[in-house]
Amino acid sequence: MTNELAHSAPAASPAGWYPDPSGAPTLRWWDGLRWTEHTTAGAAGASGAPVLRPYGEHLVHTQVPAGTPTSTPWIWLMIALPLLGVIPLFGFDMTGYMVDSITDPMAQFRMYLDPWYLSALVLGWTAYGLGVWFAALDRAELRRRGFGRQFHWAWTFLSSLVYVIGRSVVVKRQAGRGTAPMHVAIWTTVATFIGTMIWVIVMTAQLVQATMEYSGAYAGAL
């Protein structure tokens, strides 16, 4: 921005559309700290003051300029995070653990020291924390790009999928597009669920087979 824009900044004003300080008959986005490059058509009021709107017009979502990017690196990282907590499951020897539990009652307690179990636990909580952080970074980036409304990052505490869906809906209302992260997140969740169910079915079948073999060997020994 030019020095003229810097000196005419609306100090201590909230983020929003303000009359362009350059004198152009447009509105320029003030992100709360500085003027951005985003402008939109609108009637200019007094310089440095928000443009007054008719009552109820604030309920209409402000449109961002055409071509404004709707995706950020943070939203894609957030979508990929849940996979971190699932990967260690496929390395855990569930069959061996269950067979050992039959012969040794103390085996069930040793699971809590198993490296694969601990990895899944640590990665799961790490993914949860990173998801909240990435959501906050994503929201801040959307605000910097001129999106007047953003889905709050705190929804990630409930579920990262909730944030991705809500964020995509709010972004689409202002840009007319931007639902790709929502579709990818939903399909990733479905694929993860199916993969986990297949793993459970395979582990259950192996467990039943191992139990029958152990029971047969034990009966033969008697």
C-alpha positions as CSV (number, residue, x, y, z in Angstrom):
1,M,0.0,0.0,0.0
2,T,1.1,3.6,-0.6
3,N,2.0,6.0,2.2
4,E,-1.3,7.8,1.5
5,L,-3.2,4.7,2.4
6,A,-1.1,4.1,5.4
7,H,-1.7,7.6,6.8
8,S,-5.5,7.4,6.2
9,A,-6.0,4.1,7.9
10,P,-9.1,4.0,10.3
11,A,-7.2,3.6,13.5
12,A,-8.7,1.1,16.0
13,S,-11.5,0.3,13.5
14,P,-12.8,-3.2,13.1
15,A,-12.3,-5.2,10.0
16,G,-14.7,-4.2,7.2
17,W,-15.4,-2.4,4.0
18,Y,-14.5,1.3,4.1
19,P,-14.5,4.1,1.6
20,D,-11.3,3.9,-0.5
21,P,-8.8,6.4,1.1
22,S,-7.3,6.9,-2.4
23,G,-10.5,8.8,-3.4
24,A,-11.7,6.1,-5.8
25,P,-15.5,5.5,-5.9
26,T,-15.0,2.1,-4.4
27,L,-14.8,0.4,-1.0
28,R,-11.5,-1.1,0.2
29,W,-11.1,-3.9,2.8
30,W,-9.6,-3.0,6.1
31,D,-8.4,-6.1,7.9
32,G,-8.3,-4.5,11.3
33,L,-4.6,-3.7,11.0
34,R,-3.9,-2.4,7.5
35,W,-5.5,-1.8,4.1
36,T,-5.6,-4.7,1.7
37,E,-5.6,-4.9,-2.0
38,H,-9.3,-6.0,-2.1
39,T,-11.8,-3.5,-3.4
40,T,-15.5,-3.6,-4.3
41,A,-18.0,-1.3,-5.9
42,G,-20.0,0.8,-3.5
43,A,-21.1,4.2,-2.5
44,A,-18.4,6.0,-0.5
45,G,-19.4,7.8,2.7
46,A,-17.2,10.0,4.9
47,S,-13.6,9.0,4.7
48,G,-12.4,6.8,7.5
49,A,-16.0,5.8,8.6
50,P,-17.9,2.6,7.8
51,V,-20.5,2.8,5.0
52,L,-24.0,2.9,6.6
53,R,-26.3,0.2,5.3
54,P,-30.1,-0.1,5.6
55,Y,-31.3,-2.1,8.6
56,G,-31.1,-5.8,7.9
57,E,-28.7,-5.5,5.0
58,H,-25.9,-6.8,7.2
59,L,-27.5,-10.2,7.0
60,V,-26.5,-10.4,3.4
61,H,-23.1,-11.9,2.8
62,T,-20.6,-9.5,1.3
63,Q,-19.2,-10.9,-2.0
64,V,-15.4,-11.0,-2.3
65,P,-13.8,-9.9,-5.6
66,A,-13.9,-12.4,-8.4
67,G,-10.8,-14.6,-8.5
68,T,-10.2,-14.4,-4.7
69,P,-8.6,-17.7,-3.7
70,T,-10.9,-19.8,-1.5
71,S,-8.5,-22.5,-0.4
72,T,-5.5,-22.3,1.9
73,P,-2.6,-24.7,2.7
74,W,-4.0,-25.0,6.3
75,I,-7.4,-26.4,5.2
76,W,-5.8,-29.1,3.2
77,L,-3.4,-30.0,6.0
78,M,-6.3,-30.1,8.4
79,I,-8.2,-32.6,6.1
80,A,-5.2,-34.9,6.0
81,L,-4.6,-34.9,9.8
82,P,-7.1,-37.6,10.8
83,L,-5.1,-40.1,8.8
84,L,-2.3,-39.8,11.3
85,G,-4.2,-41.5,14.0
86,V,-5.4,-44.4,11.8
87,I,-2.1,-45.5,10.3
88,P,-0.6,-47.0,13.5
89,L,-3.6,-49.3,13.8
90,F,-2.5,-51.3,10.8
91,G,0.8,-52.2,12.5
92,F,-0.7,-53.3,15.8
93,D,-0.7,-57.1,16.3
94,M,-4.2,-57.4,17.6
95,T,-4.4,-61.2,17.0
96,G,-1.2,-61.8,19.0
97,Y,-2.5,-59.5,21.8
98,M,-5.8,-61.4,22.1
99,V,-4.2,-64.8,22.1
100,D,-1.7,-63.7,24.7
101,S,-4.6,-62.4,26.8
102,I,-6.2,-65.9,26.8
103,T,-3.0,-67.5,28.3
104,D,-1.7,-64.6,30.3
105,P,-4.2,-62.3,32.2
106,M,-1.5,-59.7,32.6
107,A,-1.0,-59.4,28.8
108,Q,-3.9,-56.9,28.5
109,F,-2.0,-54.4,30.7
110,R,1.1,-54.7,28.5
111,M,-0.8,-53.3,25.6
112,Y,-0.6,-49.8,27.1
113,L,3.2,-50.0,26.7
114,D,3.1,-51.3,23.1
115,P,4.9,-48.9,20.8
116,W,2.1,-49.1,18.2
117,Y,-0.6,-48.4,20.7
118,L,1.4,-45.4,22.2
119,S,2.0,-44.1,18.6
120,A,-1.7,-44.2,17.8
121,L,-2.5,-42.4,21.1
122,V,0.1,-39.7,20.7
123,L,-0.6,-39.1,17.0
124,G,-4.3,-38.9,17.6
125,W,-3.9,-36.2,20.2
126,T,-1.3,-34.4,18.1
127,A,-3.6,-34.4,15.1
128,Y,-6.4,-33.0,17.3
129,G,-4.3,-30.1,18.5
130,L,-2.8,-29.4,15.1
131,G,-6.4,-29.4,13.6
132,V,-7.4,-26.6,16.0
133,W,-4.3,-24.6,15.2
134,F,-4.7,-25.0,11.4
135,A,-8.3,-24.0,11.7
136,A,-7.3,-20.7,13.4
137,L,-4.6,-20.1,10.7
138,D,-7.1,-20.8,7.9
139,R,-9.7,-18.4,9.4
140,A,-7.1,-15.7,9.7
141,E,-6.0,-16.2,6.1
142,L,-9.6,-15.9,4.8
143,R,-10.0,-12.7,6.8
144,R,-6.8,-11.3,5.3
145,R,-8.1,-12.1,1.8
146,G,-11.3,-10.0,2.4
147,F,-13.9,-12.6,3.5
148,G,-16.1,-10.5,5.8
149,R,-17.5,-13.6,7.5
150,Q,-15.5,-16.7,8.6
151,F,-16.6,-19.9,10.3
152,H,-15.2,-19.8,13.8
153,W,-12.2,-22.1,14.3
154,A,-13.5,-23.2,17.8
155,W,-15.9,-25.6,16.0
156,T,-12.8,-27.7,15.5
157,F,-13.0,-28.7,19.2
158,L,-16.2,-30.6,18.3
159,S,-14.8,-32.1,15.0
160,S,-12.5,-31.0,12.3
161,L,-15.1,-32.2,9.8
162,V,-17.7,-29.7,11.3
163,Y,-15.3,-26.8,10.7
164,V,-14.5,-27.9,7.2
165,I,-18.2,-28.2,6.2
166,G,-19.2,-24.9,8.0
167,R,-16.2,-23.1,6.5
168,S,-17.0,-24.2,3.0
169,V,-20.6,-23.1,3.2
170,V,-19.7,-19.6,4.5
171,V,-17.0,-19.2,1.9
172,K,-19.3,-20.3,-1.0
173,R,-21.9,-17.7,0.1
174,Q,-19.2,-15.0,-0.4
175,A,-17.3,-16.3,-3.4
176,G,-19.8,-18.5,-5.2
177,R,-17.4,-21.5,-4.9
178,G,-15.0,-23.1,-2.5
179,T,-16.7,-26.3,-1.5
180,A,-13.8,-28.6,-2.7
181,P,-12.4,-29.0,0.8
182,M,-15.8,-30.1,2.1
183,H,-16.1,-32.8,-0.6
184,V,-12.6,-34.1,-0.1
185,A,-13.0,-34.1,3.7
186,I,-16.2,-36.1,3.5
187,W,-14.8,-38.7,1.1
188,T,-11.6,-38.9,3.3
189,T,-13.8,-39.6,6.3
190,V,-15.8,-42.2,4.5
191,A,-12.7,-43.9,3.1
192,T,-11.1,-43.9,6.6
193,F,-14.2,-45.4,8.1
194,I,-14.4,-48.1,5.5
195,G,-10.7,-48.9,5.9
196,T,-11.1,-49.2,9.7
197,M,-14.1,-51.5,9.4
198,I,-12.2,-53.7,7.0
199,W,-9.4,-53.8,9.5
200,V,-11.8,-54.8,12.3
201,I,-13.4,-57.5,10.2
202,V,-10.0,-59.0,9.2
203,M,-8.7,-58.9,12.8
204,T,-11.9,-60.5,14.1
205,A,-11.6,-63.3,11.6
206,Q,-8.0,-63.9,12.5
207,L,-8.8,-63.8,16.2
208,V,-11.6,-66.4,15.8
209,Q,-9.2,-68.7,13.8
210,A,-6.4,-68.3,16.3
211,T,-8.7,-69.0,19.2
212,M,-10.1,-72.2,17.6
213,E,-6.5,-73.4,16.9
214,Y,-5.5,-72.7,20.4
215,S,-8.5,-74.4,21.8
216,G,-7.9,-77.5,19.6
217,A,-4.2,-77.7,20.7
218,Y,-5.2,-77.3,24.3
219,A,-7.8,-80.1,24.0
220,G,-5.3,-82.4,22.3
221,A,-2.8,-81.8,25.1
222,L,-5.4,-83.0,27.6
